[in-house]
Amino acid sequence: MASARPLGGRLISVPVLVFAPLAAICGLLILRRLIFGIGAVTDLNGGYPWGLWIGFDLLVGTGLACGGWALAWTVYVFNKGKYHPLVRPALLASLFGYTLGGLSITIDMGRYWHLPYFFVPGQFNTSSVLFETAACMTVYIGVVTLEFAPVILGYFGLKKWFDKVNKIMFFLVALGALLPMMHQSSMGSLMIVAGHKLHPVWQSYEMLPVFSLFTAFIMGFSIVIFEGSLVKAGLAGKAPDERHLFTRLAKVAAVLIGLFITLRFGELIYNNKLHYVLHGDFYSLMFWLEVGILSLPILTLFLGNKFSDSRWLFVSALCMIGGSALWRLNYSIIMFEPGMGYDYFPSASELLISIGFISIEICAYILIVRLFPVLPVLKEVQEEDNAQHGVKA
């Protein structure tokens, strides 16, 4: 029998010792940026007003944070209750991903002290795609926080507040299913304004929002499989075998990948752009790299029962993440050409801040699952661990 319960064990473990220094370096670099300006830590310029922090930390980061959203549709909209044990860890990852994505926007703003104007009603710029994206993300972070709150409230025995949150949970779930559809599609719309500066293979005035939404779903399902596989490997017999659930999610994601690739080729053919991917240059190679990485899970689906194999599941999840992330990096940074001799490559500080964000998430995730009932753990194994070790700091 398995139920969500704290893992227990040592809080200061080897992974925490490895990633905590990177998180600390990230904090110091952010402080340097806030005091000395954005030019002190980045190689951004007039041609590239955004770079790694938006392309990777925000667009890829929030895509990977869509696990909770994808499962909300699966469990609550399509009424597939058997996936419910996967919801809590997915919500936790979503909370971290979106919060750190919001932080990346804050430090990417040149005059960050103007950020409060975003919350002043008279200052709303409602004609901006960025406003819609930022507004939806802000509300969604609050929604995910409330969705995850019962885990904390129940653990501390705050039944009164636990009951209050549960009474509005149906509304939170509905809002949580809607908001990412709005801001994830808007993230695709961001680059429509780039016009001819974005390579024609990735520029699509009709389909960029749709493509962005598809990759959000694909990354959402794949990150659930990826994290679940790591947890299963790390707990080694302490966690229930949820491979059958991951197999079904992988099959759904493979169907979405097939639709995504079909629509991409359809858009290229409809707009007479197919010849761009046949040139054999850097741009066409990057396109085929995207398609090739994303196609592997589809091939796996047709190779018999490979999705039931843990290793193939993990590799398929990596391909889904890698292909979707590459598409998002391509349309937001790599295939953007502002002209006028501008070029951009992230500085060491930019890279360390992005690595630091990932490190913060890993450390916080480990600490929370050890202290709070997030992951499903076999009851008999947990009782044995508590008897032997308890929770050690």
Stockholm file with secondary structure:
# STOCKHOLM 1.0

chainA/1-393         MASARPLGGRLISVPVLVFAPLAAICGLLILRRLIFGIGAVTDLNGGYPWGLWIGFDLLVGTGLACGGWALAWTVYVFNKGKYHPLVRPALLASLFGYTLGGLSITIDMGRYWHLPYFFVPGQFNTSSVLFETAACMTVYIGVVTLEFAPVILGYFGLKKWFDKVNKIMFFLVALGALLPMMHQSSMGSLMIVAGHKLHPVWQSYEMLPVFSLFTAFIMGFSIVIFEGSLVKAGLAGKAPDERHLFTRLAKVAAVLIGLFITLRFGELIYNNKLHYVLHGDFYSLMFWLEVGILSLPILTLFLGNKFSDSRWLFVSALCMIGGSALWRLNYSIIMFEPGMGYDYFPSASELLISIGFISIEICAYILIVRLFPVLPVLKEVQEEDNAQHGVKA
#=GR chainA/1-393 SS CEEECCCCEESSCHHHHHHHHHHHHHHHHHHHHHHHCGGGTCCCCSSCSCCHIIIIIIIIHHHHTTHHHHHHIIIIISCCGGGGGGHHHHHHHHHHHHHHHHHHHHHHCTTGGGGGGGGCGGGCCTTCHHHHHHHHHHHHHHHHHHHHHHHHHHHTTCHHHHHHHHHTHHHHHHHHHHHHHHHHHHHHHGGGGGGGGBCTTTCCTTTHHHHHHHHHHHHHHHHHHHHHHHHHHHHTTSSCCCHHHHHHHHHHHHHHHHHHHHHHHHHHHHTTCGGGGGSCSHHHHHHHHHHHHHHHHHHHHTSSSGGGSHHHHHHHHHHHHHHHHHHHHIIIIITBCCCTTCCCCCCHHHHHHHHHHHHHHHHHHHHHHHHSSCSEEEHHHHHHHHHHTCEEC
#=GC SS_cons         CEEECCCCEESSCHHHHHHHHHHHHHHHHHHHHHHHCGGGTCCCCSSCSCCHIIIIIIIIHHHHTTHHHHHHIIIIISCCGGGGGGHHHHHHHHHHHHHHHHHHHHHHCTTGGGGGGGGCGGGCCTTCHHHHHHHHHHHHHHHHHHHHHHHHHHHTTCHHHHHHHHHTHHHHHHHHHHHHHHHHHHHHHGGGGGGGGBCTTTCCTTTHHHHHHHHHHHHHHHHHHHHHHHHHHHHTTSSCCCHHHHHHHHHHHHHHHHHHHHHHHHHHHHTTCGGGGGSCSHHHHHHHHHHHHHHHHHHHHTSSSGGGSHHHHHHHHHHHHHHHHHHHHIIIIITBCCCTTCCCCCCHHHHHHHHHHHHHHHHHHHHHHHHSSCSEEEHHHHHHHHHHTCEEC
//
